Amino acid sequence: MYLKDSKIIVIKIGSSLLIDDKKKVRKKWLTEFAKDIQELIKQNKKIIIVSSGAIAMGCKKLNISKKNLKIDKSQAVASIGQIELMNLFSEIFVKLKINISQILLTLEDTEQRRRALNAKRTFDNLFKLGFVPIVNENDTIATSEIKYGDNDRLASRVAQISGADSLILLSDVDGLYTHNPKIYKNAKLIKEIKNIDKDIEKIATKSISEHGTGGMKTKIDAAKICQLSGCQMVIANGLLSRPIKKITEENNCTWFLPKVSKLAARKKWIISSISPKGALIIDDGAKRALSNGKSLLAAGIKKVSGRFSKGDHIKVLDRNNYECARGLSSFSSNEIEKIMGHHSKEIEKLLGYISKSEVIHKDDIVEV
């Protein structure tokens, strides 16, 4: 499929792409990168950018070295750098009339289904508004994430949550080589990888740049997540001018192909929960609607069983108490008890605030 057929693309930028070895911001590079984003938007592709660099930008602002920073000081430096980082993106992207927004996430946010569901809804709404979300790891409250540089893994989780077709990891190398290309001249670029075996993991090498803390191993970890999420991933050289265009035209990079489809991966994720928090009993009309690929609406719900929160995994039972589906609830059990049996247009009045119209969205439900 590669990029041509991708509808949602997540692009991860490393710190070394934004700041050079002399601690100067690569504004020229970011301008060329923004042209790539502009071109993708013209092709009606939805883009999410996951950017490292908050700590590096903070270090530049304070004129200090990133090396040997302790966790607590890194958090303070990150809070300074996040403003600098977003100001940089805003300065460059506004010239090309690209609307951007900022989303702060930690790996923990992506691991919890309720938070992941909320993040997905935010991405979807930003796409509808015509904005490009820029995700920064929330280093101001992170702990081990700062130390180990897990932005590659965060990017893969963002790709998983958003239902992306492709994840692009822009690095300071062309891709995964048979040997470390900075040491061995006979190293060959591996163009395509279907299975990540022990040999692939063995040849993964670590980055030696000052600002980037994540090496090739974290990129392999990210690829594993993508392969099981139905998302293809590519490692490519981001230091080139117009790096996305180079991927499309020259394909001098490493592609990791998905093992399953996106739909199969999401269904597996939803259906595999060991302990659903509760259940909804629905009428025959709602059951028919689910069979036709529709969302579950409040009007078709007859009873609520158990106590659960928004985003929790729940069962859907027919009027004979047979399980017919599982899904992620867009409402808490208390809210559903207030709106069940009512038309979606009445939800705002019944709850006293604006909310979603679907109790379980069609993308978050699987028939069993």
N, C-alpha and C positions, 0 to 999 in steps of 0.2 A: 504493500500500500504506500509506504513512505509518505512524504509530506503532501503530495498532490491530492490525495484523497482524505487527508486529515481535516476534520471539522473543528476540533478543539486541540490546541497545541500549547503545551507548557514549556517554557524556555527558562533554564537556570543559568544565571550569570555568576561566575566566581569573582572573588575580590581582586584577583590578579588582573582581571580584564578591565576593571574600573580604575585601578591605581597601579602605576608602573613601579619599577624597582627604585626609582628616585623619589617615590611618594608624590608623584604628580598625577592629577586626575586626567584620565584619557577622554577628554571631551570630544575630540575628533572621532575616536572609535565609537563612542556612544551615539554620536550623530549619525554615523553610517549604520549602526545597529538599528536606530530608530527608523531609518529608511526601509530596512527589512521588515520591521513591524508594520509600517505604513502599507507596504506592498501586500503583506499577508491579510491585512484588514480589507484592502480592496478586493481580495479574493474571497471575501465573506468568511474568513476564518476567525474563530474566537481565540484570543491569546491571553495567557496568564504568564507573567514574568515572576520568577522566584529569584530574588537577588541577595547575594551575600554583600558584605561591605560596610555594614553599620559600624563595626568595631574599627575597621581600617580607616573609615572616614573620620571617626572620632579621634583616632590616633593622629591623623593628619591635622585635624583642627587644633589639637592640644600639643602638637609637635613632639610626640613621644613614640617610642617603639612598641610594637605589638608583642614582641617577644617577652616572655616571663611575666606577662600580666596575670594577676590572680583573678579568680572568678568574680569576686565582689567588685573589684575595680573595673573589670571587663564590662560588667553590667552598667556601671556609671558611664563608661566610655561609649557603650552602645547607645545609650539614651541620647547622648550628644550627637553621635554619628547618624542615627536614624533620621534626624531632621536634615542634616547635611546631605544624606543620600537621597531623600525624597525631593529636596530642593534641586539637586542635580538632575534627576529624572524630569522634574517639572520644567526646568529651564530648557532642556533639550527637546522634550516631546511636544511642548506647547507650540514650538516653531513649526512643527509638522501637523498641527491641529489634531494631535492624538490625546484623547482624554484619559487620564490615569487616576487610579485610586490606590490607597494603601490598605493592606490587610496584614495584621500582625498575628502570627501563628507560632506555636511550639509543636514539637513532635507529639507531646501529650494530647494536644487538641485534636490531632489527626487520629489518635488511637481510640478516643472515646466517640462512640457512635452518635450521641446526641450533638456533640460539638461538630463532628464531621458533617452531619446532616445540615446543621445551621450554616456551616461554611459553604456547602454545595448550593444552598438556596441563595446565599450572598453572591457567589460567582454567577449563578444563573441570572439574577436580577441585574448585576453589573453589565453582563453581556447584553441584556435587553435595553439597558440605558446607553449602550454604545461606549462603555468604558473598558480600559485594559487594567485589570487588577495587578498590582505589584505586591507580591508577598515577601515580607521580611520575617526572618525568624525572630521571635520576640526575645532577643538576647537580654533584655532588661530584667526578665524574670526567669530566664533559663538557668540551668546548672551545668550538667554534664554536656549539654548540647554545644556550649561555647568551647569547651575543652576539646571535644572530639570532632568538631566541624561537620555536623550531620546535615548540612543544607542539601546535599545530594539526596539523602534519604527523605528529607522533608519535601523536596521537589517531586519525588516519586509518589509520596503520599498525596500531595496536591493533585497530581495527575490521576491517581486512583479515585479520589473524592470527586473531582470535577468530571469524571468520565472522559478524560482526554484520550485522543487517538494516538498522540505522539508526545514524547518527552525529549527535549533537546538539552543535553548537558554541554554547555560551551566551556571548554577547558583550555589549557595552554599547550595541548598536544593534539594531533590529528585523530587519535583514537587509541584503541588497545593494540599494542604491538606484541610480537612474539618474545621480544626482549626489551629492556629499557632503551629507547632510542637515543637518550642523552648520553648513554655509555657505549652501546653497541651499534656500530655503523651498519651491520648486516640485519638489523631488526626489521621485520616486515609487518605492515599494517594488516590487521585482521578485519576484513570488510563486513562480514556477517556472522552472527552467532545465534544459533537456535537453542542450544543447551549449554548452560553454565556448569561445566564439570570441574573436577579437581585440577585439571591442567590449566583451564582458563583462570581459576582463582590463583593458581601458583604463579602465573606470569604477571598478575596485577602488580604494578609498581606504585610507589608513593610519590606524591608531588613534593618538590623541593622549593617551591616559591615561598616568599616571606609571608605574604598576606593570606594565601589560601592554606587552610589547615587540613582539608579533606584530600586524600590521595585517590589513586585508582581503585583501591579496595572499597571505598565508600560508593564509588560509581557502580561497581559490580553488585554491591548490596542493593542499590537503587534499581538496577536492571532486573534483579530477581523479583522485586516487588512489582515492577511493570509487567514482566512476563506472566505473572499469575493474575494480573489485573486486566489482561487483554489489551495492554497498551504497548506499542513499540517504542523503543528508546534508542537514541543515537548519541554517541560521544564524538564531538567535533572540535576543531581548532577555532576558538573564539577570537584569537588575536588578529585574525585576518580582517580586512575591510569587507563589509557586507557578508558576515559569516553565514547567515541563513541562505543567502543567495548562492554562496559557494557550495553549501550542502546540496542544494537543488541541482545546480549545474555541473558540479565536479564529482560529488559523492565520494570525496576522499575522507572517509570517516568510518566509524564502526557502528553497525546497526545490531540491536538485540531484538529478535522477533518474538512476539507474544506466543505463549503456549495455548491460550484459550481466547475465545472471543470476549469482548467487553460485557455482553449480555450474560454469557455463561459465568463470568467472574463475579458479576454483581449478584446474580441469583445464588451462586454458591455462598457468597458472603452473607446474604440475608437468611438463607435457609439453614445455614450451619450453626446458628445460635443454639447453645445447649439449654439455656434457661430463659424462655420468653417471660416477660414481666407480667403479662396479663392476657386477656382475650376479649374479643368483640363478637357478639352473636348478631348475625345479619339476616335479612329477609331474602326471599327467593329472587326478587328483582335485583337486589344488590349482588347476589351470587352470579346471576346471569351477566350483569355488567362487568364483573371481574373476569369472567370467562371470555368476554369480548375485548379484554385489554383496557378496560376503563379504570378510573380511580375509585376508591371507596368514599362515598359521600355520607354525610350525617343522616340524611333522610332514610337510608337503608339499614341503620343500626337499631337493633331492638333492645340490647342489653350490654352492660359493661361488667367484666369480671376481673377482679384484681386491682391493685394500685400501681400505676406506672406514670412516668413522666414523658414529656415531649421528646421524641427521638428514640424512645425505648423500643425494643423488639417485642412484638405481640403476635398472638395467634388470631386467626379469623375463623369463626365457626358458623356453620349453617344452622337452620332452626332445629335440626336433629342433633345438634352438638357435635357434628363431625367436622374435623378440621379441613378447611378448603383452601386456606392460604396463610401466609405469614408476611409480615411487613414491618416497616418502621413508622410509628405513629407521629403525626404532625401536631397532635394535641395530647395533653395529659388526660388521665382517666376522669379527673374532676371536670375538666372542660367538656369532654365527650358526653358525660352524663347530663350536662346542661343543654347540649345542642342535638343529641340523638333524636331521630324522628322528624327533625325540622329541615326545611329547605336551606340551601347554602346561603341564600340572600339574607336569612334571618340571623346568621351567626354573629355578626357585629353587634346587633341589638341585644342578643341573648348574653353575650360575654361582656359587652361594654367596651370593646376595643376591636380594632381591625385585625383580622387574622386570615389564615389561608382558607380556601373553600374545600379542600380535600382533607379528609381525616387521614387517609393513607394515599399518597400520590402513586399513580400507576408505575412510576419508575422505582418505587420503594416497596413493591409488593410482588410476591411470587406465589403462584398457585401450587398446591400440593396434592 
